[in-house]
């Protein structure tokens, strides 16, 4: 299977991950949800790797370089998901996930400054369409009482997309520049994520104890979707890493193809979460997807 097949398969699992994530985090405490879901994802990946994936050989390939670089990725991803989960806790899924789908445009911008890539007129038009999609979402959100340019949750969703783009750029460095082993990287990445989330939660708990503050905000509730969040993401990441590790896989195009998961998520938001104003949101989504398509032409 070529790299495009790996990326498209990853997009399917990413879509179901987004659906499980919305169910797990809606009205729920973010950090405990992230920690529990990541623990399940890490355990599932380790179990598969150790039983049928040559896990012992994978562990033998882990060195100081992989530990450092994969841990940096874990921090970037952790920050991205904290922002994204906080936004998704209050925003409709038909607004939150299309914002994240604009990450390929941000990847293109970062590559422009970091690697000196120059956009063609067609790609410039694609960027304009992505930002037009943002304005269209502001139009759709106002009918639900969401001020797109003043709502804190929207700002958090945008920050999540920014860090997601940084993660994609880092992936290219890991697998195409450093040529690191993808299974070894993912093993360290999954384990480091658990440590990062556990540290965040411990610091948050310690501050509350020291300050004597009550446990405000949302309390943690166990839901059946929490383990699926981690397992689906681990599967989507393994497929994605397999595609990115292939020779000649362009990160900008791969990032774009993976974000087409938002189409499945958008339809699920309409069916399972009974969200409103789908015509207006559909127009905004079409603008963003058209823009990211133009970016890869």
N, C-alpha and C positions, 0 to 999 in steps of 0.2 A: 504494500500500500504506500503510495506517495505521500508527501507531506500534507497535501491538501486534504486527503482522506483522514489523516490523523486529526487535523484541525477541525474539520467538519464534525467528526465524531465527538470531539471535545465540546463543540458548541451545543450539541444535543444534551450531553450530560450537564453542561453549564446551565442550560435552560431549566432542567428539572431541579438543579441545585438552587436556582433563584426562587423557584416556587416553594421549595421546602424552607428556604431561608425566610421568606415572607411569613410563612405560617409559624416558624419557630420564634421569630423576634417580635412579632406584632404585640405591643403592650407588654413586652418582657424585658428583663434586665439584659443589657447587651453583653458585658464582659463574661458573666457566667455562661451565657448561651454560646459565645464564641469558644470559651475554654472547653466546655463539654463536647461540642460538635467536633472541635479539632482533635480532642482526645480519641474520639471514635474513628475519625479519619486516619489518624496516625496509627492506631492499633490495627485497623483494617489493612492499611498499606504494609505495615510490618509483617502481619500474618501472611499475606499473599507473597511478599518478597521472600520470607523465610521458608515457605512451603513449596512454592512452585517457581519462584522467580530468581533463584540463585542468590538468596539473601546473604549467605555467608560470604560469597565472593564480593557482593556489593559492600558489605561492611569492611572487607579487606582493602577496598579501593578508596576508602575515606581517609584523607590526609588533612594537614593543617590548612592547606589552601581551600579545599572544599568546605571545611568547617567554617572558615571565615566568610567566604563569598556567599555560601548558602544561608548563613546566619544573617548577613546584611539583607538578603532578599526577604527573609522572614520578618525582619523589622519593618521593611517597606510595606509588605503585604498586610502585616498586622495593623499598621496605622491606617491603611486604605480600608480594611474591613471594619475597623472601629467607626470610622466616619460613615461608611456605607450602611452599616447596621443601625447606627443612630438615626440616619435619615430614613431608612426603610421602616423603622418602628412607627413613624407617623405619616410618611408620605404614601400615597397610593402606589402600588407596584407598577401601574401603567405610566407613572411619571418618573419614579426612581430608577428603574432599569434602563429606560431610554437615555437618561442622563449619563449613566455609566457606559452606554453603547457609543457615546461620543469619544471615548478614550482613544480610539485610533487616530482621531484628528489631533489629539494632544501628543500622541506618539510621533506623528508627523512633524509637529512643531518642535518637539525636543530634538528629533533627528536633524531638523533644519539647523539648529544652533550647535548641536553637539558634533554631528558628522558632516556639516556643511552641505547637506542635501538641498537642492534648489527646486521649488515647486514649478510645475508647468502651469500654463494658463488654465488648463482643465482642472488641475489639482487646486489652484487658487479658487476656482468656482466651487469646488467641493467644500473647501473650508467655509466659504460664504454660506453655503446651504446648511452646514452643520449649525452655524450660529443663528441662521434664520429659524432652524428647528427649535432652538432655545427660546426665541421670541414667540414662536407658535405655542410652545408649552406654557409660556406666561399667559397667553390668551386663554388656553384651556384651563389652566389652574385657577384663574380668577373666578370662574363659575363655581369652583368648589371652595372658595374662600382662601386660596393659596396665592399670596403675592410672590411671584416667582423670583423677583429681584430683592426681596426683603425677608423672605421666609428663611429662618436659620437652618431648617432641615434641607432646603434646596442647596444652601451653601455647603452643608456637610456632604451632600451627594456629589457636588462638583469637586470638592477636595478629595473625596474617595476616588473619583475618576482620574484626578491628577496623579495621585499616588499609584493608581493602577497602570497609568501610562509609564511612570518611572519604573515600575516592576517589569513591564514589557521590554523596555530599553535594557534593563539589567539582564533579562533572560537572553537577549541577543549576545551580550558580552560573555555570559557564562558558557553558552553552548556553541557559539560560532567563533568567538575570539579565543576563549580559554579552552574550548573543546573538553569540557568536564563531562564525566559520566552522569547521565540523566538520572539513573536509579539512585546513585550515591547522593546526588544533589537533592533529590526529592526526599530521601530518607532523613538527611540532616535538616532540610527545610521543614518537614512535618514535625520533627522532634523540637526544633528551635521555636516553632510557632507555639507549641504547648508551653514552653518555658516563658516566652514573651507574654502570652496572655495570662499565665499564672502570676508572673511578676507584676503586671498591671493590676490584676485583681487584688494581690496582696498589698500593694502600695495604697490602693483605694481603701481597702479595709483598714489598714494601719492609720491612715489619715483620719478616718471616721472615728476610730477608737481614741486617738490622741486628742482630737477636737471635741469628743463627746457628742458628736452630731447623730441625729436619728438617721435611720436608713430611708432616706427620701427617694423619690422617683419610683421607678418600677421595681417590683420584687421579682425574683427568679421563679419561674414556674416550669416544671418538667413537661415536655411535650414529645410525642412520638416522632415528630419531624426532626428533632435535634440530632440524633445519630445519623440520619440520612443526609443532613447538611454536610457533615464532615466526610462521609463516605463518597457522596456524589462529587464533592469538590476534589477529593484526592484522585478519583478516577478521571475527572476532567483534566486535572493538572498533568497526570501521567500521559494521557493522550496528547495534550498540548506540548509537553516537553519532548515527546517523541517526534512531533512534527517540526518543532523549532531546531532540534538537534540534527535534522536532515540537512545535507549540503545544499546551499542555494536557496533556502527558505527565507524569503524577505519578511522581516518582522512587521513592517507596516501592513502588508497584505494579510499575513497570518493573524495579526491583531484584529483587522477588519473582519475576516471570515469568522473568527470566534465570536464576535459581537452580534452576529446574526441570530444568536440564541435569543435575542430580545424579541424576535417575532413570536416564538413559541411562548415566551413569558407574557407578552402582551395579550395573546389570545387566552392564556390561562387566567390572567387578571380579569378578563371580561367574563369568563365562565365560572370560575371558582370563587373569586372575591367580589363579584357583582359590582365592579367599579363603573363610574359614570363618565359621561362626556367622551365616549370612545371615538366618535367621529373626529372631534377636534384633536384629540390626542393622536389618532391615527394619521392625521395630516402632518402633525409635528414629527411623529416617528418616521413617516415617509421622507420628510425633508432631511432628517439626520442620516437615514440609511442611504438615500441618494447621494448625499454629500460624501459619505465614507466610500461609496462605490467609485465616485469620481476620483477620490484620492489615490486609488490603486490603478487607475487607467493610465 
